[in-house]
Amino acid sequence: MSFLKRSGTFCRPCGTALHRRMTADTLVQGWWSPLSVVITPFTVLANVLGPRGSFRRLGPPSGGWRPPLDPGKRVLLRPAALLVTLPLALVVLAVPLLILIGLLFGDAKPDQLSVGDCVRNNVSWPQQDLEEVVCGSSPDEYRVSQELTGPGDSCKAVGPEIPYIADPKYNASGRTLCLVSAR
C-alpha cells in the first residue's frame, strides 16, 4: 500500500487530467491488500471531494512552455473504472434477482397427504422426501394408514411390518401420519 501526492502549479486541464489518471489508477491498483480493501473506497471518495473541487477553481492555461494536458475521459468512463464498477453493478443486480428467484421457485410446499394415499420416499430413511404416487405404480411405495390425533396416539403395526412415521409437514392439519408398505 502506498499513498501518492503530486504537488505543483497546475492549470485546470492539467489538474483535471492528473486527478482523473490518479483516481483511475487507484481504482485498479488500490485493492490488492487486506487493509487496502477497506481504505481504497475512502481514498477515492477523498479524491473526489477534495482535489477535484480545487481543480475546478483553477484558471485556464496561460503562457506555459508546453500545451496543457488533455483531461481525457471522465473517471467512470475509463477502462480502469469499469474493472471496479462492472463487478459491483453485477453484484447489485444479482441480489434482487436471487431474491426474486427464491420467492418464485424456493421452498415449495410438499404434497399434502391423507389416509389412503400412496407415497414414495425419494431418499433413504430416516430422511424424508415423500412424493404422492398412484397406488400400485411403484415397488417401493408406502400407504398412509392412519393419522395420529392426540399426544398419546402411536402408529399401529399392520402385520409383521413396523410402520414409518411421516413428518407433520406432509399433512394439512400438521398431524403425524403413519406409513406402511403398500406391497
DRENNU-626026 format. One record per residue (C-alpha): residue in three letters; x, y, z. Coordinates in steps of 0.1 Angstrom, whole numbers, padded with zeros to 4 digits, always signed. Layout:
BEGIN
ALAXYZ...
//
This chain:
BEGIN
MET+0000+0000+0000SER+0013+0034-0009PHE-0001+0069-0009LEU+0010+0093-0038LYS+0007+0130-0037ARG+0015+0153-0066SER+0022+0190-0059GLY+0029+0218-0084THR+0014+0246-0103PHE-0014+0234-0124CYS-0039+0249-0148ARG-0075+0235-0149PRO-0069+0209-0177CYS-0036+0197-0163GLY-0050+0193-0128THR-0081+0176-0141ALA-0060+0152-0162LEU-0038+0143-0133HIS-0067+0139-0109ARG-0085+0116-0134ARG-0055+0095-0141MET-0046+0090-0104THR-0081+0082-0094ALA-0084+0056-0122ASP-0051+0041-0111THR-0064+0039-0075LEU-0095+0021-0087VAL-0073-0006-0104GLN-0043-0008-0081GLY-0058+0001-0047TRP-0074-0032-0038TRP-0045-0056-0035SER-0040-0059+0002PRO-0065-0068+0030LEU-0062-0033+0046SER-0065-0016+0012VAL-0099-0032+0005VAL-0112-0010+0034ILE-0091+0021+0027THR-0095+0024-0011PRO-0132+0035-0011PHE-0124+0062+0014THR-0093+0073-0007VAL-0114+0075-0039LEU-0141+0095-0020ALA-0115+0119-0006ASN-0100+0124-0040VAL-0134+0132-0055LEU-0145+0156-0027GLY-0111+0173-0022PRO-0088+0179-0051ARG-0115+0177-0078GLY-0132+0208-0064SER-0098+0226-0062PHE-0090+0218-0099ARG-0124+0232-0110ARG-0115+0266-0094LEU-0082+0268-0112GLY-0078+0292-0141PRO-0074+0284-0177PRO-0039+0277-0191SER-0018+0307-0197GLY+0017+0311-0211GLY+0032+0277-0203TRP+0062+0263-0222ARG+0041+0233-0234PRO+0004+0228-0242PRO-0019+0217-0214LEU-0027+0181-0208ASP-0058+0165-0223PRO-0081+0157-0194GLY-0094+0127-0212LYS-0125+0107-0204ARG-0143+0111-0171VAL-0131+0086-0144LEU-0161+0063-0146LEU-0158+0061-0184ARG-0123+0048-0183PRO-0115+0011-0187ALA-0098+0011-0152ALA-0131+0022-0136LEU-0150-0004-0155LEU-0129-0031-0138VAL-0145-0019-0105THR-0179-0007-0115LEU-0189-0036-0137PRO-0185-0063-0110LEU-0201-0040-0084ALA-0231-0034-0107LEU-0234-0072-0113VAL-0235-0078-0075VAL-0261-0050-0070LEU-0282-0065-0098ALA-0277-0101-0087VAL-0290-0097-0052PRO-0326-0087-0062LEU-0326-0113-0089LEU-0316-0141-0065ILE-0343-0129-0041LEU-0369-0130-0069ILE-0358-0164-0079GLY-0360-0176-0043LEU-0395-0162-0040LEU-0407-0178-0072PHE-0391-0212-0070GLY-0378-0218-0035ASP-0393-0239-0007ALA-0423-0254-0025LYS-0447-0270+0000PRO-0446-0308+0000ASP-0476-0328-0012GLN-0504-0328+0014LEU-0513-0364+0022SER-0543-0380+0038VAL-0552-0415+0049GLY-0553-0439+0019ASP-0528-0420-0002CYS-0498-0439-0016VAL-0463-0423-0015ARG-0427-0430-0024ASN-0397-0418-0003ASN-0371-0404-0027VAL-0343-0406-0002SER-0334-0432+0024TRP-0350-0433+0058PRO-0349-0416+0083GLN-0347-0386+0059GLN-0380-0379+0041ASP-0388-0366+0006LEU-0422-0380+0002GLU-0439-0378-0032GLU-0475-0388-0038VAL-0478-0416-0064VAL-0506-0436-0079CYS-0512-0467-0058GLY-0496-0498-0074SER-0473-0478-0097SER-0441-0482-0077PRO-0425-0512-0060ASP-0411-0491-0031GLU-0443-0473-0022TYR-0460-0468+0011ARG-0496-0462+0020VAL-0508-0437+0046SER-0525-0460+0071GLN-0536-0435+0098GLU-0534-0400+0112LEU-0524-0395+0148THR-0548-0372+0166GLY-0535-0369+0201PRO-0503-0369+0220GLY-0508-0404+0234ASP-0515-0420+0199SER-0490-0442+0182CYS-0488-0459+0149LYS-0501-0495+0150ALA-0482-0522+0132VAL-0501-0538+0104GLY-0490-0575+0104PRO-0453-0580+0109GLU-0443-0547+0095ILE-0432-0517+0117PRO-0448-0485+0103TYR-0429-0454+0093ILE-0438-0420+0106ALA-0442-0391+0082ASP-0432-0356+0091PRO-0462-0334+0101LYS-0453-0311+0071TYR-0469-0336+0048ASN-0503-0333+0064ALA-0525-0302+0060SER-0536-0303+0097GLY-0500-0307+0109ARG-0506-0341+0124THR-0483-0371+0122LEU-0491-0397+0096CYS-0483-0434+0098LEU-0470-0451+0067VAL-0469-0489+0059SER-0455-0507+0030ALA-0481-0510+0002ARG-0467-0543-0012
//
